[in-house]
Amino acid sequence: MHEITQIRKLSVWIFFIPLLAINLCLFISQNPDFLENTLFKVDQIGRSAFSIPYLDGSLSISRASRTYPQYLIFKPAMWLTAVLLFFYWKNNNNLINNLKNTNFNYKFKTFGILSAVFLAIHSVFLGIKFDIQLYKLFRRVVLLLFIIFEIIAQGILVYHFYKIKSKLENLINKKVLFFKMILVSILATVGILSLPILLQSGNTHFKHALEWNYFVGVILFYLFSRFFWRRTT
């Protein structure tokens, strides 16, 4: 099917583009000397000592990405990812309609596209400074909505595939479907359990480490999608 081919291709890009972007920003943040005395001199705020934020939470994705020149990488990468997400969820909706012989806009498509919209909005406002408490709250809400809608969309989509897995016998890898179900369950559980800590002040290192790992967990869903579908002709 045409949609399966497109989903396989989109999944790879949705995983690797943001993953490479955030880690390249991290590398630049920790190695500013590479760009010293060039047009791309790293802003002082965007510099940091070597660390592994996935483990120690020494800095946030925002700090590593929001200043010059890192935002020249991060923002276009997130905008492109948002566009790819739109087509990913659209193609999945078309695929489910073809398999079920229906013509609906399923809820996973709505939540998936909304998550893409909020990712794009978050990228636009990242690094823009306004000393207004309401603006800071707006940025946090936008990021939170991206995560919530993304997890909901992933969960609903996996549920749909689980219900019709017998029809997909020759098209999917059932082991990967199982891994996708576990991943979404873990993301949802960790998100709920971490919410009280996230709402409290302090615990900065924990929040930063969670941010890095959670983001990778969210996009790992798309890498699984690449191996979920068997190659079609």
C-alpha positions as CSV (number, residue, x, y, z in Angstrom):
1,M,0.0,0.0,0.0
2,H,1.1,3.5,-0.8
3,E,0.4,4.8,2.8
4,I,2.6,2.1,4.3
5,T,5.6,3.1,2.1
6,Q,5.1,6.7,3.1
7,I,4.7,5.9,6.8
8,R,8.0,3.9,6.8
9,K,9.9,6.8,5.2
10,L,8.3,9.5,7.4
11,S,9.0,7.5,10.6
12,V,12.8,7.4,9.9
13,W,13.0,11.2,9.4
14,I,10.7,12.0,12.4
15,F,13.1,10.0,14.6
16,F,16.5,11.1,13.4
17,I,15.9,14.8,12.6
18,P,15.0,15.9,16.2
19,L,17.4,13.4,17.7
20,L,20.3,14.7,15.7
21,A,19.2,18.3,16.3
22,I,19.1,18.3,20.1
23,N,22.4,16.4,20.3
24,L,24.2,18.6,17.9
25,C,23.0,21.6,19.9
26,L,24.3,19.9,23.0
27,F,27.6,19.3,21.3
28,I,27.9,22.9,20.3
29,S,26.9,24.1,23.8
30,Q,29.7,21.9,25.3
31,N,32.3,22.7,22.7
32,P,32.0,26.4,21.9
33,D,35.7,26.7,21.0
34,F,35.1,25.1,17.7
35,L,33.1,28.2,16.6
36,E,35.2,30.8,18.4
37,N,36.2,33.7,16.1
38,T,33.7,32.8,13.5
39,L,30.3,34.2,12.5
40,F,28.7,31.5,14.6
41,K,30.3,32.3,17.9
42,V,28.3,30.7,20.7
43,D,26.3,32.9,23.0
44,Q,27.6,32.8,26.6
45,I,24.2,31.7,27.9
46,G,24.3,28.7,25.5
47,R,27.7,27.5,26.7
48,S,28.1,24.7,29.3
49,A,30.7,22.3,30.6
50,F,30.9,18.7,29.5
51,S,28.2,16.5,31.0
52,I,25.7,13.9,30.0
53,P,22.3,15.5,30.7
54,Y,20.5,12.3,30.0
55,L,22.0,11.1,33.3
56,D,22.9,14.1,35.4
57,G,20.3,16.7,34.2
58,S,23.0,19.4,34.1
59,L,21.1,21.5,31.6
60,S,17.8,21.5,29.7
61,I,17.1,21.0,26.0
62,S,15.9,24.6,26.0
63,R,19.2,26.0,27.3
64,A,21.2,23.9,24.9
65,S,19.1,25.0,21.9
66,R,17.6,28.5,22.5
67,T,20.6,30.7,21.9
68,Y,22.7,31.6,18.9
69,P,23.8,29.7,16.9
70,Q,22.1,26.5,18.2
71,Y,18.6,27.8,17.4
72,L,19.6,27.9,13.7
73,I,19.7,24.1,14.0
74,F,16.9,23.5,16.5
75,K,14.1,25.6,15.2
76,P,14.2,24.5,11.5
77,A,14.6,20.9,12.7
78,M,11.5,21.2,14.9
79,W,9.5,23.0,12.1
80,L,10.4,20.2,9.7
81,T,9.5,17.6,12.2
82,A,6.1,19.2,12.7
83,V,5.4,19.1,9.0
84,L,6.5,15.4,8.8
85,L,4.3,14.7,11.8
86,F,1.3,16.2,10.0
87,F,1.8,13.8,7.0
88,Y,2.5,10.9,9.3
89,W,-0.8,11.1,11.1
90,K,-2.6,11.9,7.8
91,N,-1.2,8.8,6.2
92,N,-2.1,6.6,9.1
93,N,-5.7,8.0,9.1
94,N,-5.9,7.1,5.3
95,L,-4.4,3.7,6.0
96,I,-6.9,2.8,8.7
97,N,-9.8,4.0,6.5
98,N,-8.6,1.8,3.7
99,L,-8.2,-1.2,6.0
100,K,-11.6,-0.7,7.6
101,N,-13.3,0.6,4.4
102,T,-14.4,3.7,6.2
103,N,-14.1,7.5,5.7
104,F,-13.4,9.0,9.1
105,N,-11.0,11.5,10.7
106,Y,-10.0,9.3,13.6
107,K,-9.1,10.9,16.9
108,F,-5.4,9.9,16.7
109,K,-5.2,12.1,13.5
110,T,-6.7,15.1,15.4
111,F,-4.4,14.7,18.4
112,G,-1.4,13.9,16.3
113,I,-1.8,17.0,14.1
114,L,-2.5,19.2,17.2
115,S,0.8,17.9,18.7
116,A,2.6,18.9,15.6
117,V,1.0,22.4,15.8
118,F,2.1,22.8,19.4
119,L,5.6,21.6,18.6
120,A,5.9,24.3,15.9
121,I,4.5,27.0,18.2
122,H,7.0,26.0,20.9
123,S,9.8,26.2,18.5
124,V,8.7,29.7,17.3
125,F,8.7,31.1,20.8
126,L,11.8,29.3,22.1
127,G,14.5,31.9,22.9
128,I,12.2,34.9,22.8
129,K,12.4,36.7,26.1
130,F,9.5,38.6,27.7
131,D,9.7,39.3,31.4
132,I,6.0,38.4,31.8
133,Q,4.9,35.6,34.0
134,L,1.9,34.8,31.7
135,Y,4.2,34.4,28.7
136,K,6.4,31.9,30.7
137,L,3.2,30.0,31.6
138,F,2.1,30.0,28.0
139,R,5.4,28.4,26.8
140,R,5.1,25.7,29.4
141,V,1.5,25.0,28.6
142,V,2.3,24.8,24.8
143,L,5.1,22.3,25.5
144,L,2.9,20.3,27.9
145,L,0.1,20.1,25.3
146,F,2.6,18.9,22.6
147,I,3.6,16.0,24.9
148,I,0.0,15.2,26.1
149,F,-1.5,15.2,22.6
150,E,1.5,13.2,21.2
151,I,1.1,10.4,23.8
152,I,-2.7,10.3,23.3
153,A,-2.3,10.1,19.5
154,Q,0.2,7.3,19.8
155,G,-1.9,5.4,22.3
156,I,-5.1,5.6,20.2
157,L,-3.2,4.6,17.1
158,V,-1.6,1.5,18.7
159,Y,-5.1,0.6,20.1
160,H,-6.5,0.7,16.5
161,F,-3.8,-1.5,15.2
162,Y,-4.2,-4.0,18.0
163,K,-7.9,-4.3,17.3
164,I,-7.3,-5.2,13.6
165,K,-4.0,-7.0,14.0
166,S,-5.5,-10.2,12.5
167,K,-6.2,-8.2,9.2
168,L,-2.6,-7.1,9.2
169,E,-1.0,-10.5,9.5
170,N,1.2,-10.2,6.4
171,L,1.8,-6.5,6.8
172,I,3.2,-6.0,10.3
173,N,5.6,-7.3,12.8
174,K,3.6,-8.2,15.9
175,K,6.6,-8.1,18.2
176,V,7.1,-4.4,17.3
177,L,3.4,-3.8,18.0
178,F,4.0,-5.2,21.5
179,F,7.0,-3.0,21.9
180,K,5.0,0.1,20.8
181,M,2.3,-0.8,23.4
182,I,4.9,-1.1,26.2
183,L,6.6,2.2,25.1
184,V,3.4,4.2,25.1
185,S,2.4,2.6,28.5
186,I,5.7,3.6,30.0
187,L,5.6,7.1,28.7
188,A,2.1,7.6,30.0
189,T,2.9,6.1,33.4
190,V,6.1,8.1,33.8
191,G,4.3,11.3,32.8
192,I,1.6,10.8,35.4
193,L,3.9,9.8,38.2
194,S,6.3,12.6,37.5
195,L,3.6,15.3,37.4
196,P,3.7,16.1,41.1
197,I,7.5,16.6,41.0
198,L,7.3,18.7,37.9
199,L,4.7,21.0,39.5
200,Q,6.9,21.6,42.5
201,S,9.8,24.1,42.5
202,G,13.3,22.6,42.7
203,N,14.4,19.2,41.5
204,T,16.0,20.9,38.5
205,H,18.4,18.1,37.6
206,F,15.7,15.5,37.7
207,K,13.4,17.6,35.5
208,H,16.2,18.2,33.0
209,A,17.2,14.5,32.8
210,L,13.5,13.5,32.5
211,E,13.2,16.1,29.6
212,W,16.0,14.6,27.6
213,N,15.0,11.0,28.1
214,Y,11.3,11.6,27.7
215,F,11.8,13.4,24.4
216,V,13.9,10.5,23.1
217,G,11.2,8.1,24.3
218,V,8.5,10.0,22.4
219,I,10.3,10.0,19.1
220,L,11.4,6.3,19.6
221,F,7.8,5.5,18.8
222,Y,8.5,6.5,15.2
223,L,11.6,4.4,14.9
224,F,9.4,1.4,16.0
225,S,7.0,2.4,13.3
226,R,9.7,2.0,10.7
227,F,10.1,-1.6,11.7
228,F,6.5,-2.2,12.5
229,W,5.5,-2.3,8.8
230,R,6.9,-4.8,6.5
231,R,8.2,-3.6,3.1
232,T,5.5,-3.5,0.5
233,T,5.6,-3.3,-3.3
